[in-house]
Amino acid sequence: MAMLSMLKDEVIRLINDLSPEALVEVRQFVEMLKQKTRSKPAPPPVAIGGWLRGHRFSSDDIAQARAEMWARFSSDPA
C-alpha cells in the first residue's frame, strides 16, 4: 500500500511540472488506459436451437454427412 501511495505521489509531482498542452495528452492517455482495463461484456450466444427443433440425427446420419463432406473436400481442385 505504501508503494502505491509513493507511486501516485510521484506521478502527481511529474504531472504538476507539465504544460497545459501536455496535460491534455496525459488526460487522453489516462482515459485510454481506463477504457482498456474495463471488462468488456461477452457477446450474446447465438441460438441455433430453433433451426434444429424437431429434427433428430442418428449417428449414421452424421457419419454419412461427414463422408459426403470429406468426399467433396478431397475432390476440390486446389
WOQUIZI-V250924 format. One record per residue. N is the residue number from 1. RES is the residue in three letters. SS is DSSP state (2 for helix, 1 for strand, 0 for the rest). OMEGA is omega in radians with two decimals (none if undefined). Layout:
N:RES:SS:OMEGA  N:RES:SS:OMEGA
This chain:
1:MET:0:-3.14  2:ALA:2:3.13  3:MET:2:3.11  4:LEU:2:3.12  5:SER:2:3.12  6:MET:2:3.13  7:LEU:2:3.10  8:LYS:2:3.12  9:ASP:2:3.14  10:GLU:2:3.12  11:VAL:2:3.12  12:ILE:2:3.13  13:ARG:2:3.12  14:LEU:2:3.13  15:ILE:2:-3.12  16:ASN:2:-3.13  17:ASP:0:-3.07  18:LEU:0:3.05  19:SER:0:3.10  20:PRO:2:3.12  21:GLU:2:3.13  22:ALA:2:3.10  23:LEU:2:3.09  24:VAL:2:3.11  25:GLU:2:3.12  26:VAL:2:3.13  27:ARG:2:3.13  28:GLN:2:3.13  29:PHE:2:-3.14  30:VAL:2:3.11  31:GLU:2:3.10  32:MET:2:3.12  33:LEU:2:3.12  34:LYS:2:-3.14  35:GLN:2:-3.10  36:LYS:2:-3.07  37:THR:2:3.09  38:ARG:0:3.11  39:SER:0:3.14  40:LYS:0:3.13  41:PRO:0:3.11  42:ALA:0:3.10  43:PRO:0:-3.13  44:PRO:0:3.13  45:PRO:0:3.11  46:VAL:0:-3.12  47:ALA:0:3.10  48:ILE:0:-3.10  49:GLY:2:3.14  50:GLY:2:-3.13  51:TRP:2:-3.03  52:LEU:2:-3.09  53:ARG:0:3.10  54:GLY:0:3.14  55:HIS:0:3.08  56:ARG:0:3.14  57:PHE:0:3.10  58:SER:0:3.09  59:SER:2:3.08  60:ASP:2:3.09  61:ASP:2:-3.12  62:ILE:2:3.12  63:ALA:2:3.13  64:GLN:2:3.12  65:ALA:2:3.11  66:ARG:2:-3.14  67:ALA:2:3.12  68:GLU:2:-3.14  69:MET:2:-3.10  70:TRP:2:3.11  71:ALA:2:3.10  72:ARG:2:-3.12  73:PHE:2:-3.08  74:SER:2:-3.14  75:SER:2:3.12  76:ASP:0:3.05  77:PRO:0:-3.09  78:ALA:0:none
